[in-house]
Amino acid sequence: MLTRRQVTFGTATAGLYAGLGSTFAESPRILKLGNASGFNDPQQCFITSGRHSKLGYYASEGVDIEFVNMSNVSQALQALATGQVDFGTLIPGVYLPAIAKDNLNLIAVYNFLPRNGNSVVVKPDSPFQSVADLKGKKIGIRNQGDSGAIIMKVMFAELGLDASSLEFIAVGDAGPAGVALSEGRVDAIASYDTAAARIELAGFAVRYLALTPEFAKVSVGWFGVSKNYLKENRKVLVALFRGMAKSTIFAHENLDQAIKIHWSLYPESKPKSKSEDEAMHEMRLLLKLRNDNWMRWPSDPEQRMGASKAIDWTSQIAMTSVSSKNPELAAQLGDINRLYSNELIDEVNAFDRTAVVRQAREFTL
């Protein structure tokens, strides 16, 4: 049985800018989110800021979110596949092999991380200057089943290197990960941007290695649902992701206020031993890369919030085919349209984006 750490939610109310929402519901539909980074992580402010009563992005749509914490992306996929959550994180390196092997009835419907939010860090004085230099080395990952091993295998596949030369060692997060790196128990740590920042916050200096060129271009994070849930709850999902789109724009435009909102909604996520200025400084560092990774590159012709692109999925299939040592992956998966859907996206984006930006820039908690 999965361990669930749940949050008690109050009913949010439509707030200062009620015109930014649509149909308001006094009793919101609660949707359970399976996510490897739970509510205690302020990186979730791109989701959570819209829950505040002064914004009411979800409440005005008649929905709200309950976090069901997962230890890693594999567990999140399992929870989604077994119906223990309503929507959850899908990482292609885990999602694609699972679809090919078990024909899971899942589909990606909202791209929440349109830029590549992964990272590989080494000690500042490390002799390693590129991912290729890590051949035959010890790579720290958060835990077995997390995405760190996947991203290294994907990049080694792009470079034409044998990932079996790598040794993956679970080192945890933050301080423990920093100690493992500084003491030489691992040569590098592969994770995502905010996990790397937590190592810095723990007092360990790191140097970021550039991601491989093709891998750096692709989107990496989606929310998915079961196909049955999509069919039966389409309007609810439009409402959910419209609220999330507004919440994401708000967090990107006014990160400090989004962090303060997150702390107000989840007080246990706020550092207790630091002043607010010190805590805010740390959160800015934590989210220094993620804040931009929530949004598409300005040069991207696709600017709709949550939209997927075919090139992202064909690229992910090609890389995962090699990293998973399954040359038949593309054939087993068949039509890529079974993997993702943009059917909600036009309706999700049916709001005044300029008004949300203006609200974010003027907002004070």
SEVEX-484309 format. One record per residue (C-alpha): residue in one letter; chain; x, y, z. Coordinates in steps of 0.02 Angstrom, whole numbers, plus 50000, padded with zeros to 5 digits. Example, Ala and Ser with C-alpha at 12.3 -4.5 7.8 and 13.67 -1.06 7.14 Angstrom:
# residues 2
ATOM r c    xx    yy    zz
ATOM A A 50615 49775 50390
ATOM S A 50684 49947 50357
//
This chain:
# residues 365
ATOM r c    xx    yy    zz
ATOM M A 50000 50000 50000
ATOM L A 50064 50173 49958
ATOM T A 50100 50290 50102
ATOM R A 49993 50445 50086
ATOM R A 50030 50609 50167
ATOM Q A 49879 50716 50139
ATOM V A 49833 50895 50168
ATOM T A 49674 50963 50245
ATOM F A 49600 51088 50126
ATOM G A 49488 51234 50160
ATOM T A 49366 51292 50029
ATOM A A 49446 51428 49925
ATOM T A 49339 51575 49875
ATOM A A 49339 51683 49721
ATOM G A 49446 51833 49761
ATOM L A 49503 52001 49701
ATOM Y A 49497 51962 49517
ATOM A A 49343 51854 49497
ATOM G A 49333 51898 49314
ATOM L A 49488 51792 49281
ATOM G A 49394 51632 49321
ATOM S A 49243 51545 49249
ATOM T A 49106 51447 49339
ATOM F A 49125 51461 49527
ATOM A A 49080 51313 49636
ATOM E A 49057 51322 49824
ATOM S A 49100 51138 49846
ATOM P A 49251 51106 49734
ATOM R A 49289 50939 49655
ATOM I A 49448 50875 49738
ATOM L A 49575 50794 49621
ATOM K A 49714 50687 49694
ATOM L A 49887 50721 49625
ATOM G A 50023 50588 49629
ATOM N A 50186 50684 49625
ATOM A A 50363 50635 49674
ATOM S A 50392 50811 49741
ATOM G A 50260 50837 49874
ATOM F A 50180 50994 49945
ATOM N A 50323 51020 50067
ATOM D A 50432 51070 49919
ATOM P A 50402 51254 49873
ATOM Q A 50441 51213 49691
ATOM Q A 50258 51162 49691
ATOM C A 50210 51346 49703
ATOM F A 50176 51342 49515
ATOM I A 50031 51229 49560
ATOM T A 49984 51291 49732
ATOM S A 49983 51481 49716
ATOM G A 49817 51474 49624
ATOM R A 49736 51393 49775
ATOM H A 49746 51553 49878
ATOM S A 49579 51639 49911
ATOM K A 49644 51804 49842
ATOM L A 49673 51720 49674
ATOM G A 49545 51581 49671
ATOM Y A 49606 51509 49506
ATOM Y A 49549 51333 49549
ATOM A A 49399 51382 49655
ATOM S A 49328 51486 49514
ATOM E A 49336 51329 49407
ATOM G A 49252 51222 49540
ATOM V A 49405 51113 49577
ATOM D A 49544 51094 49704
ATOM I A 49700 50985 49723
ATOM E A 49753 50860 49855
ATOM F A 49935 50805 49855
ATOM V A 49970 50619 49878
ATOM N A 50158 50612 49906
ATOM M A 50261 50487 49807
ATOM S A 50441 50436 49840
ATOM N A 50488 50435 49656
ATOM V A 50419 50447 49479
ATOM S A 50398 50259 49465
ATOM Q A 50283 50256 49615
ATOM A A 50185 50402 49544
ATOM L A 50159 50305 49383
ATOM Q A 50103 50152 49480
ATOM A A 49979 50254 49581
ATOM L A 49906 50328 49423
ATOM A A 49895 50161 49335
ATOM T A 49803 50082 49482
ATOM G A 49682 50226 49505
ATOM Q A 49747 50281 49675
ATOM V A 49765 50460 49610
ATOM D A 49667 50557 49480
ATOM F A 49817 50630 49390
ATOM G A 50003 50612 49409
ATOM T A 50178 50646 49348
ATOM L A 50234 50558 49189
ATOM I A 50420 50557 49150
ATOM P A 50452 50484 48975
ATOM G A 50601 50376 49026
ATOM V A 50485 50282 49145
ATOM Y A 50319 50306 49056
ATOM L A 50367 50245 48882
ATOM P A 50440 50075 48930
ATOM A A 50291 50045 49044
ATOM I A 50168 50082 48903
ATOM A A 50264 49968 48784
ATOM K A 50275 49825 48910
ATOM D A 50108 49831 48999
ATOM N A 49999 49931 48878
ATOM L A 49943 50043 49020
ATOM N A 49783 50140 48987
ATOM L A 49867 50309 49020
ATOM I A 49893 50466 48919
ATOM A A 49991 50628 48944
ATOM V A 49874 50778 48937
ATOM Y A 49970 50928 49009
ATOM N A 50153 50975 48984
ATOM F A 50201 51063 49146
ATOM L A 50389 51070 49112
ATOM P A 50413 51125 48931
ATOM R A 50599 51155 48954
ATOM N A 50721 51023 49012
ATOM G A 50728 51035 49201
ATOM N A 50861 50901 49230
ATOM S A 51037 50931 49293
ATOM V A 51205 50848 49319
ATOM V A 51323 50924 49448
ATOM V A 51502 50892 49500
ATOM K A 51621 50971 49626
ATOM P A 51690 51140 49570
ATOM D A 51867 51069 49556
ATOM S A 51812 50909 49471
ATOM P A 51912 50858 49317
ATOM F A 51749 50814 49228
ATOM Q A 51698 50947 49103
ATOM S A 51558 50861 49010
ATOM V A 51433 50720 49029
ATOM A A 51542 50615 48914
ATOM D A 51684 50626 49040
ATOM L A 51579 50527 49164
ATOM K A 51599 50362 49071
ATOM G A 51638 50226 49197
ATOM K A 51604 50340 49346
ATOM K A 51492 50333 49500
ATOM I A 51333 50433 49480
ATOM G A 51230 50487 49630
ATOM I A 51041 50480 49614
ATOM R A 50906 50522 49741
ATOM N A 50844 50343 49758
ATOM Q A 50822 50188 49654
ATOM G A 50676 50215 49536
ATOM D A 50706 50402 49522
ATOM S A 50740 50490 49358
ATOM G A 50927 50522 49383
ATOM A A 50979 50355 49309
ATOM I A 50859 50379 49164
ATOM I A 50928 50548 49112
ATOM M A 51107 50483 49115
ATOM K A 51060 50333 49008
ATOM V A 50968 50447 48886
ATOM M A 51117 50564 48869
ATOM F A 51241 50422 48852
ATOM A A 51130 50351 48715
ATOM E A 51139 50518 48624
ATOM L A 51328 50518 48641
ATOM G A 51344 50339 48581
ATOM L A 51418 50284 48747
ATOM D A 51382 50126 48846
ATOM A A 51281 50171 49001
ATOM S A 51319 50002 49078
ATOM S A 51488 50076 49125
ATOM L A 51399 50189 49250
ATOM E A 51370 50141 49431
ATOM F A 51214 50220 49508
ATOM I A 51217 50251 49695
ATOM A A 51070 50315 49797
ATOM V A 51127 50469 49896
ATOM G A 50964 50552 49946
ATOM D A 50936 50739 49940
ATOM A A 51017 50901 49997
ATOM G A 51148 50877 50135
ATOM P A 51172 50688 50117
ATOM A A 51191 50706 49929
ATOM G A 51316 50849 49953
ATOM V A 51418 50746 50076
ATOM A A 51424 50599 49956
ATOM L A 51487 50713 49818
ATOM S A 51613 50809 49924
ATOM E A 51685 50649 50000
ATOM G A 51707 50570 49829
ATOM R A 51585 50428 49856
ATOM V A 51508 50482 49691
ATOM D A 51585 50577 49547
ATOM A A 51427 50670 49496
ATOM I A 51245 50685 49544
ATOM A A 51108 50671 49414
ATOM S A 50940 50740 49463
ATOM Y A 50827 50886 49422
ATOM D A 50862 51072 49439
ATOM T A 50783 51102 49609
ATOM A A 50865 50947 49685
ATOM A A 51035 51012 49630
ATOM A A 50993 51181 49705
ATOM R A 50953 51096 49871
ATOM I A 51131 51030 49875
ATOM E A 51192 51210 49857
ATOM L A 51072 51266 49993
ATOM A A 51147 51135 50108
ATOM G A 51314 51226 50091
ATOM F A 51400 51124 49956
ATOM A A 51471 51212 49803
ATOM V A 51435 51125 49638
ATOM R A 51468 51152 49455
ATOM Y A 51335 51113 49325
ATOM L A 51380 51010 49172
ATOM A A 51292 51053 49009
ATOM L A 51158 50931 48956
ATOM T A 51188 50846 48789
ATOM P A 51125 50953 48643
ATOM E A 50975 50851 48587
ATOM F A 50919 50805 48762
ATOM A A 50929 50987 48815
ATOM K A 50797 51034 48685
ATOM V A 50657 50919 48739
ATOM S A 50516 50941 48863
ATOM V A 50529 50822 49008
ATOM G A 50378 50832 49124
ATOM W A 50194 50795 49095
ATOM F A 50040 50762 49196
ATOM G A 49942 50611 49140
ATOM V A 49776 50527 49173
ATOM S A 49694 50363 49129
ATOM K A 49606 50367 48961
ATOM N A 49445 50319 49046
ATOM Y A 49462 50464 49168
ATOM L A 49491 50583 49022
ATOM K A 49335 50521 48935
ATOM E A 49226 50530 49090
ATOM N A 49295 50690 49169
ATOM R A 49344 50800 49024
ATOM K A 49266 50961 49090
ATOM V A 49343 50934 49261
ATOM L A 49516 50913 49184
ATOM V A 49495 51071 49080
ATOM A A 49451 51163 49240
ATOM L A 49599 51088 49333
ATOM F A 49729 51131 49203
ATOM R A 49657 51303 49167
ATOM G A 49680 51342 49351
ATOM M A 49855 51269 49343
ATOM A A 49900 51370 49188
ATOM K A 49850 51531 49275
ATOM S A 49941 51477 49433
ATOM T A 50100 51441 49333
ATOM I A 50097 51610 49246
ATOM F A 50071 51695 49413
ATOM A A 50219 51604 49492
ATOM H A 50332 51644 49345
ATOM E A 50287 51829 49348
ATOM N A 50295 51852 49537
ATOM L A 50398 51712 49612
ATOM D A 50418 51795 49783
ATOM Q A 50231 51810 49808
ATOM A A 50203 51633 49744
ATOM I A 50326 51567 49874
ATOM K A 50241 51668 50012
ATOM I A 50072 51600 49958
ATOM H A 50141 51423 49964
ATOM W A 50206 51452 50139
ATOM S A 50038 51523 50194
ATOM L A 49946 51371 50127
ATOM Y A 50074 51243 50188
ATOM P A 50158 51318 50343
ATOM E A 50261 51161 50372
ATOM S A 50353 51196 50208
ATOM K A 50427 51359 50275
ATOM P A 50600 51346 50355
ATOM K A 50581 51367 50543
ATOM S A 50759 51412 50593
ATOM K A 50783 51558 50474
ATOM S A 50715 51734 50455
ATOM E A 50593 51763 50314
ATOM D A 50726 51857 50215
ATOM E A 50847 51712 50234
ATOM A A 50714 51586 50188
ATOM M A 50662 51688 50036
ATOM H A 50843 51702 49979
ATOM E A 50856 51513 49987
ATOM M A 50695 51486 49891
ATOM R A 50751 51605 49753
ATOM L A 50909 51501 49737
ATOM L A 50809 51341 49739
ATOM L A 50697 51400 49597
ATOM K A 50824 51501 49498
ATOM L A 50816 51380 49352
ATOM R A 50643 51305 49377
ATOM N A 50558 51475 49364
ATOM D A 50603 51486 49180
ATOM N A 50583 51299 49149
ATOM W A 50397 51316 49188
ATOM M A 50378 51421 49030
ATOM R A 50414 51390 48847
ATOM W A 50563 51468 48762
ATOM P A 50508 51637 48691
ATOM S A 50563 51577 48518
ATOM D A 50449 51424 48525
ATOM P A 50305 51445 48402
ATOM E A 50197 51341 48520
ATOM Q A 50155 51456 48666
ATOM R A 49997 51373 48733
ATOM M A 50012 51324 48915
ATOM G A 50019 51134 48934
ATOM A A 50032 51093 48749
ATOM S A 50131 50942 48690
ATOM K A 50229 50933 48528
ATOM A A 50256 50778 48421
ATOM I A 50442 50814 48409
ATOM D A 50459 50800 48598
ATOM W A 50384 50626 48596
ATOM T A 50477 50561 48443
ATOM S A 50639 50624 48522
ATOM Q A 50598 50545 48689
ATOM I A 50556 50379 48605
ATOM A A 50719 50379 48509
ATOM M A 50822 50416 48663
ATOM T A 50727 50296 48776
ATOM S A 50741 50159 48645
ATOM V A 50929 50162 48665
ATOM S A 50936 50198 48852
ATOM S A 50817 50053 48887
ATOM K A 50911 49942 48763
ATOM N A 50750 49908 48670
ATOM P A 50771 49942 48483
ATOM E A 50590 49888 48457
ATOM L A 50518 50022 48572
ATOM A A 50451 50134 48433
ATOM A A 50368 49985 48347
ATOM Q A 50295 49923 48511
ATOM L A 50223 50094 48550
ATOM G A 50152 50119 48376
ATOM D A 50060 50281 48341
ATOM I A 50130 50417 48453
ATOM N A 49956 50493 48466
ATOM R A 49915 50357 48592
ATOM L A 50045 50432 48709
ATOM Y A 49984 50611 48724
ATOM S A 49836 50721 48686
ATOM N A 49811 50907 48659
ATOM E A 49623 50893 48658
ATOM L A 49605 50995 48818
ATOM I A 49732 51128 48777
ATOM D A 49631 51257 48679
ATOM E A 49498 51259 48815
ATOM V A 49631 51262 48952
ATOM N A 49703 51420 48872
ATOM A A 49534 51505 48854
ATOM F A 49571 51645 48978
ATOM D A 49645 51819 48976
ATOM R A 49830 51786 48996
ATOM T A 49872 51971 48996
ATOM A A 49755 51997 49144
ATOM V A 49840 51857 49242
ATOM V A 50011 51933 49207
ATOM R A 49949 52104 49262
ATOM Q A 49872 52032 49419
ATOM A A 50033 51940 49462
ATOM R A 50139 52096 49443
ATOM E A 50022 52199 49553
ATOM F A 49988 52065 49685
ATOM T A 50041 52077 49866
ATOM L A 49990 51949 49994
//
